[in-house]
Amino acid sequence: MQQEISDEEKVISADNLGAFYNFVNKHISNRNSITAINDCNEAVLSDSADIANAFSNYFSATGVPSNGHIPQCTTNEDIDKLTCIDVLESDIIIAITKLTRSPAIAEGPRDAGVPVEIW
C-alpha cells in the first residue's frame, strides 16, 4: 500500500501530463473493446455507409417530446445520395489559379511557383 502511495505521489510531483496518463492507463481495470454495430436484424455491419445509416436511423428514432412537439425528421430514403462528381479541366485550372495567388509559396519549387497547398 505504501508503494502505491509513493508511486502516486511521484506522478503528481512530476507535473507531467504524459506520465499522469500513463499511470492512469496502467490502472484501468475495465478495458472493454468497442462492440460491433448491428442492423435491426442483428447482422454485423462493416460498410461505413451502412454503419452511418444505422446510427442515423437510431438517433432519428429516439426523439422524445420535451415540449410536447416531436420534430419531423426525414428518413435516409428521402435524401439523395452522392453517386458521382464531374470535374472539368476548367474547374482544375480555376482551383490552381486561386492557389497560385496565395502568398505562401513552397520552399522547394519556389522557382516553379508551386503553392504550399500543392507541394
Helices and strands as residue ranges (DSSP letters): H 2-14, H 17-26, H 48-60, G 76-78, H 89-100, G 110-112
